[in-house]
Structures are given as structure tokens and as C-alpha cells.
Amino acid sequence: MNLLTKTILSAVIAISSTTAFAASVSIPSSMQVSEINGIKVASSQEFKLVQGQNLIKLRYIEDFAFNADDSGALVKSKPLFLNVSAQEGVKYTVTLPELMTQNEARDFIKKPVVLVTDNNGLTRTDSLSNQYQLMAAMFKLDTQM
């Protein structure tokens, strides 16, 4: 993500959220989160979120090798983005579809859709965006203002 994109995202998120952590999100082990709201995060599967909009940058990475001799079984995506509108005190859990084969994983990367469930029992389906889709959405918002 370039500097302008990070600056715009940081400004939008700073305006729409408080500085205190208000919620948390759990991510499956096959997803690696690198940034939340433009800030690099340590490797983990659970992260704190601020109240309001949170943009999570992540990648899908799964090794489908059945033994040490298998090669070429690593399937990974380019950076993907998940937008979570966090409410105070709510714990969110991201769930992937069951991906048993390399082909299923590659199909998922082409059209990444996850389930986001909260501790209030609400579940929604979310499409992850790639960088181009994210930029297009930002430009669309900018032209509507």
C-alpha cells in the first residue's frame, strides 16, 4: 500500500473511531494479519480493534504438503483486506470455508468470502477485497463526498 493510501485510511479511521480498544477479532491460522488500520501488528490469531471501522490487511497461506517430500503445495494469496465495523465489547470470529485441496484454496483466493460471527450470535458473509478493489471503493467514496 502506498503512502497516500495509508494516510487516507489512517485519517478516515482516526475520525471514525476512538483510541481505546473496544473489541477483538480472532482470525484462522491459515490467515496471516500484517496490519490493522495501517499499523503493523505482531503475528497472532487474535487482535484488538478500535470502536468503529477497522481495516485488516491479511494473506491466506496454507501448506497442502502431505509429507516433507511434497513440493509446490504452498498456496498463498496477495494481500487481502477485511473491513470490520467494531462495536464496543464485541468479540468477532472470522471463519473460512473448508478448503481441503489446493484447487479449493486457489478458487477461494480468486473470490475470497469469509464468515464473520460475533459473540451476540450475529453472522454475516463478507467478501475480502484485493488492493485494487479497495482503492476503487475509496475513490468511489471520495467522489460521493
Sequence and secondary structure as in RCSB ss.txt:
>XXXX:A:sequence
MNLLTKTILSAVIAISSTTAFAASVSIPSSMQVSEINGIKVASSQEFKLVQGQNLIKLRYIEDFAFNADDSGALV
KSKPLFLNVSAQEGVKYTVTLPELMTQNEARDFIKKPVVLVTDNNGLTRTDSLSNQYQLMAAMFKLDTQM
>XXXX:A:secstr
  HHHHHHHHHHHHHHS SSEEEEEE  TTEEEEEETTEE  S SEEEEESEEEEEEEEEEEE  SSTT  S EE
E S EEEEEEE TT EEEEE     SHHHHHHHHHS EEEEEETTS EEEEE EEHHHHHHHHHHHHHH 
